Amino acid sequence: MANGSREKITIVVLGASGVGKTSLIEQFSKQCFNDCYSPTRQRSAYFVNVLINDRLHDVQIIDLPTLVNFPKDGAYEKDYKNLRDASAYILVFDCSSEKTFLYVSKIRKQIQQWSKTVRREAPPIAVVGNKYDVAGMSAALRKEYANLIRKQWKCGYYETSAKFNWHVVLVFKELFVQMDQNSNKNASVKLNGTFRTSKCTIL
């Protein structure tokens, strides 16, 4: 390492109930998947260490119950610490459910509106269409959503299967790169040995 400093990153994962938020986080942080569904009822935090270009990052990933709305003030801070001061957000919907996409659309818009009033720049947002392995949504509609997210929302979009660990690492890898670029730094990321030619790893 170039120095002994440890940079902190907080990623908050949001989405409607049942979309696989917890499964996505646990597959990334623990490399495990639980077939038994249990709704998220309270804030949970997961921790990993990531080395990006010789800089050590302490990464905290926050899993939250479904929010009715993204708060404009600190009303949720007692129970949902770090919700509004996150480094980045991951918004998850179910590839088989249009309703869960509409929820993500609403929350993203609220985050954007809130951040314009209190932050220097909008935090990076990645949008994830999970449960690709059981997708019931038409290919045409998924393509329409992908174009909307990438071209109009200007967000990264990824289709994943937390169950089979498909593209899960990619979501976080690209988000780390985006955060690093936003800090006027260049990074190539390697997570858990997946990207062997790059200079970042989970410890």
C-alpha positions as CSV (number, residue, x, y, z in Angstrom):
1,M,0.0,0.0,0.0
2,A,1.0,3.5,-0.7
3,N,0.0,4.6,2.8
4,G,-1.9,3.3,5.8
5,S,-5.0,5.4,5.5
6,R,-8.3,3.6,5.3
7,E,-11.1,5.3,3.3
8,K,-14.7,4.6,4.2
9,I,-17.5,3.8,1.7
10,T,-21.1,3.3,2.6
11,I,-23.5,1.7,0.1
12,V,-27.2,1.6,0.8
13,V,-29.3,-1.0,-0.9
14,L,-33.0,-0.1,-1.5
15,G,-35.9,-1.9,-3.2
16,A,-39.4,-3.2,-2.7
17,S,-40.0,-6.3,-0.5
18,G,-39.0,-9.6,-2.0
19,V,-36.7,-8.4,-4.8
20,G,-33.6,-10.0,-3.4
21,K,-31.8,-7.1,-1.7
22,T,-30.4,-9.2,1.1
23,S,-29.5,-12.1,-1.2
24,L,-27.6,-9.8,-3.4
25,I,-25.6,-8.4,-0.5
26,E,-24.9,-11.7,1.1
27,Q,-23.8,-13.3,-2.2
28,F,-21.3,-10.5,-2.6
29,S,-20.1,-10.2,1.0
30,K,-20.4,-13.9,2.1
31,Q,-20.6,-15.8,-1.1
32,C,-23.8,-17.6,0.1
33,F,-27.5,-17.8,-0.8
34,N,-30.4,-18.7,1.4
35,D,-33.4,-20.2,-0.3
36,C,-35.7,-19.4,2.6
37,Y,-37.2,-15.9,2.1
38,S,-37.4,-13.7,5.2
39,P,-38.5,-10.1,4.8
40,T,-36.0,-7.4,6.0
41,R,-37.5,-5.9,9.1
42,Q,-34.6,-3.8,10.4
43,R,-31.4,-2.2,9.3
44,S,-28.5,-4.6,8.8
45,A,-24.9,-3.8,8.0
46,Y,-22.4,-5.9,6.1
47,F,-18.6,-5.2,6.0
48,V,-15.9,-5.9,3.5
49,N,-12.5,-4.5,2.8
50,V,-11.6,-3.5,-0.7
51,L,-8.2,-2.5,-2.1
52,I,-8.4,-0.1,-5.0
53,N,-5.1,1.0,-6.5
54,D,-3.2,0.4,-3.3
55,R,-5.8,2.3,-1.2
56,L,-7.7,0.3,1.4
57,H,-11.4,1.0,1.7
58,D,-13.6,-0.1,4.6
59,V,-16.9,-0.8,2.8
60,Q,-20.2,-0.9,4.8
61,I,-23.2,-2.2,2.9
62,I,-26.6,-1.2,4.4
63,D,-29.7,-3.4,4.0
64,L,-32.9,-1.7,4.8
65,P,-36.6,-2.6,4.9
66,T,-38.7,-1.2,2.1
67,L,-39.2,2.6,2.6
68,V,-42.5,4.3,1.7
69,N,-40.5,7.3,0.5
70,F,-36.9,8.5,0.6
71,P,-36.8,10.9,3.6
72,K,-36.2,14.6,3.0
73,D,-35.1,15.1,6.6
74,G,-33.6,13.1,9.4
75,A,-36.8,11.4,10.4
76,Y,-35.5,7.9,9.6
77,E,-32.0,8.5,10.9
78,K,-32.6,6.9,14.4
79,D,-33.5,3.5,12.9
80,Y,-31.8,3.8,9.5
81,K,-28.4,5.4,10.1
82,N,-26.4,6.3,7.0
83,L,-29.5,6.3,4.8
84,R,-29.0,9.9,3.6
85,D,-25.2,10.2,3.8
86,A,-24.4,7.2,1.7
87,S,-21.5,7.2,-0.7
88,A,-23.7,5.4,-3.3
89,Y,-27.0,3.6,-3.7
90,I,-28.0,0.3,-5.3
91,L,-31.7,0.2,-6.3
92,V,-33.0,-3.3,-6.8
93,F,-36.1,-4.5,-8.6
94,D,-37.4,-8.0,-9.6
95,C,-37.1,-8.8,-13.3
96,S,-40.4,-10.5,-13.1
97,S,-42.3,-7.6,-11.5
98,E,-43.1,-4.3,-13.2
99,K,-44.5,-3.0,-9.9
100,T,-41.0,-3.3,-8.2
101,F,-39.5,-1.3,-11.1
102,L,-42.0,1.5,-10.5
103,Y,-40.9,1.6,-6.9
104,V,-37.3,1.9,-7.9
105,S,-38.2,4.7,-10.3
106,K,-40.0,6.6,-7.5
107,I,-37.1,6.2,-5.0
108,R,-34.5,7.2,-7.6
109,K,-36.4,10.4,-8.4
110,Q,-36.7,11.2,-4.7
111,I,-33.0,10.7,-4.1
112,Q,-32.1,12.9,-7.1
113,Q,-34.5,15.7,-5.9
114,W,-33.2,15.5,-2.3
115,S,-29.5,15.4,-3.3
116,K,-29.8,18.6,-5.4
117,T,-30.7,20.5,-2.3
118,V,-28.2,19.2,0.2
119,R,-25.2,17.7,-1.6
120,R,-22.6,19.1,-3.9
121,E,-23.2,16.4,-6.4
122,A,-25.7,13.5,-6.8
123,P,-24.4,10.2,-5.3
124,P,-23.7,7.3,-7.8
125,I,-26.7,5.1,-8.3
126,A,-26.7,1.6,-9.7
127,V,-29.9,-0.1,-10.7
128,V,-30.2,-3.8,-10.6
129,G,-32.8,-6.1,-12.2
130,N,-32.5,-9.2,-10.0
131,K,-34.0,-12.7,-10.4
132,Y,-33.0,-12.8,-14.0
133,D,-33.1,-16.6,-13.7
134,V,-36.8,-16.5,-13.1
135,A,-37.6,-13.4,-15.2
136,G,-41.3,-13.2,-16.3
137,M,-40.9,-9.7,-17.8
138,S,-40.8,-9.6,-21.6
139,A,-37.4,-9.1,-23.3
140,A,-38.8,-6.0,-25.0
141,L,-39.9,-4.4,-21.7
142,R,-36.5,-5.2,-20.1
143,K,-34.8,-3.5,-23.0
144,E,-37.0,-0.5,-22.6
145,Y,-36.2,-0.2,-18.9
146,A,-32.5,-0.7,-19.7
147,N,-32.5,2.2,-22.2
148,L,-34.4,4.4,-19.8
149,I,-32.0,3.8,-16.9
150,R,-28.8,4.2,-19.0
151,K,-29.8,7.0,-21.3
152,Q,-32.2,9.1,-19.3
153,W,-31.4,8.3,-15.7
154,K,-27.7,8.1,-16.5
155,C,-27.3,5.2,-14.1
156,G,-25.5,1.9,-14.4
157,Y,-27.9,-1.0,-15.1
158,Y,-27.2,-4.6,-14.4
159,E,-29.3,-7.8,-14.7
160,T,-28.4,-10.3,-12.0
161,S,-29.2,-13.6,-10.4
162,A,-28.3,-13.5,-6.7
163,K,-29.2,-17.2,-6.5
164,F,-26.6,-18.2,-9.1
165,N,-24.1,-15.4,-8.3
166,W,-24.5,-14.1,-11.9
167,H,-23.2,-10.5,-12.4
168,V,-23.4,-9.8,-8.7
169,V,-19.7,-8.9,-8.4
170,L,-20.0,-6.8,-11.5
171,V,-22.5,-4.5,-9.9
172,F,-20.2,-3.6,-7.0
173,K,-17.1,-3.5,-9.2
174,E,-18.6,-0.9,-11.5
175,L,-20.0,1.1,-8.6
176,F,-16.5,1.2,-7.0
177,V,-15.1,2.4,-10.3
178,Q,-17.7,5.1,-10.7
179,M,-17.1,6.4,-7.1
180,D,-13.4,6.4,-7.7
181,Q,-13.8,8.3,-11.0
182,N,-16.1,10.8,-9.3
183,S,-13.2,11.5,-6.9
184,N,-11.0,12.3,-10.0
185,K,-9.1,9.1,-9.7
186,N,-8.7,6.2,-12.1
187,A,-9.3,2.6,-10.9
188,S,-9.6,-0.9,-12.3
189,V,-11.3,-3.2,-9.8
190,K,-10.7,-6.8,-9.0
191,L,-13.1,-8.4,-6.5
192,N,-12.5,-11.8,-4.9
193,G,-10.2,-12.9,-7.7
194,T,-12.8,-12.4,-10.4
195,F,-11.0,-9.7,-12.5
196,R,-7.4,-11.0,-12.4
197,T,-5.8,-8.3,-14.4
198,S,-6.9,-5.4,-12.3
199,K,-5.6,-3.8,-9.1
200,C,-8.4,-4.1,-6.5
201,T,-9.4,-7.0,-4.3
202,I,-11.6,-7.8,-1.4
203,L,-9.6,-8.8,1.7
